[in-house]
Structures are given as structure tokens and as C-alpha cells.
């Protein structure tokens, strides 16, 4: 056994990072869900209201409309339309319509038509916005999917940090130390640069049950190899539940060892050969 007897001390920075970072990521995910839900609900409600007015409203006269379009990311088109129209009583009304579409822009070759509510002449629907309903729905769906994906990603990261902390705390108190065999080292690229390695491993727990899995490590923070040839990695396993397994980092995270303990472990590893 390379590591000191249990219980081991958890690294203070690791503890702070995980017990604050995990809940923080969960809160960010929840906030994104709420914010994204509010925006998509607002856009969907606006479209539904315009559709209702279009169905129930009466045509306006002397309609004029000017539209400014701003395109983002090539396929998202933001429309800002200034509208003027006259109701059946001869009163003139002005209003603005803002809507966004995915893919298709409004068709400026078509005449702008306005319908308004007889009981509330200031509430109106514009044909350009209503005709773009499908493209508006597509954008709302895209935003909703993006929001769900972002929320899921942040929540998954948060839960992963909390699970890792819980596992480290449990294994620090009671665990078996095993050396798992490196089966494959898979380079991980980021923007074309080699930043991390994923180590695929196999081994056996103290009771003989098979262990296997993979874990990614930054290049500057490799795992704690159990032998000088770097063919095995130090892992801690819960004796009651081998699915609770943790590969130790080369800097001994998530644990905190004294300089003397670190030096003794380094010397022992240098003398070892992989089995």
C-alpha cells in the first residue's frame, strides 16, 4: 500500500471547490432554465396573442409599415416593424411589432395588412408577423432546446462535483487501495491542441470483483502511477461497493499529504515494476 493508513485528510481546496462549486453550478442551471423558460414563454405568448387577434380582428385601413431586419448567425433574423393604421372610426394608431425568425425573413413584397380588435383598437396583428409564424415557432423551439441542453449540462457538472466530493469523503474514511492496469491512453484535443488524456483501466477489487472504467486527466496533472513504468494507477475502492472508485491524481488530490509522506510514496513508486 502506497498511501498512508485511513483515514486520509481531504485537501482543503478540493473541499471548498466542490462543496461550493457543485451547488453553484446547479443554481446556474436552474437560473438558465427559469430565464430561458421566461423568454420562450413570452415569445410563444406573443405569437399566440397575435394569432388570436388575426382570427378575431377586423381589417384596418390606410396601413403603412416599415421594417428593419438584423441578421445574427446567418439564420436568425430579428424584425423591428413600425406600423401605422386607421380604424373604422377614422382614428389613427401607431405601434411597433418585434419578432424573430429562424431561416426565413418576412416577405416585404407582400402588402402589409393589419387587423385589430374592435373593442381595443390599439391591439393589432400584422400580416408580416403572422405569416412568419412557422419560422417563429422554429426559433422558439431552437431556444427551448438550447436552454434545456445548457441546463442539463450545468446540472450534470454540479451533480458530478457533489458526487465526487461524497465519494472522496467516503473513501478517505474507509477504502481499499488497488493498482488498476492502464489499458489505453486516449489523447483529448481542444481546438486542435492536446490538452488532456483519458485513461482506460481494468483491475480487481480486494474481493476479486472486476473493475473497469475511464477517467480524463490534464496533461500537467496526470494520475498517480503505482509503478515506475506508468502502467498501473493508484485507485481507492469502497470495500462494500466497488462501483465507488476514485483514481488518485499525481499531486495526491483529492487528499492532502505531508511532504514526508509524499517523498516516501515517490521513493516507493520508483522502486516498483508493474505487475
PyMOL commands that set and color helices and strands:
alter all, ss='L'
color gray80, all
select helices_A, chain A and resi 12-56+127-131+133-173+259-271
alter helices_A, ss='H'
color red, helices_A
select strands_A, chain A and resi 58-59+61-72+76-86+92-102+114-117+120-126+176-190+193-204+210-218+232-237+245-247
alter strands_A, ss='S'
color yellow, strands_A
deselect
rebuild
show_as cartoon
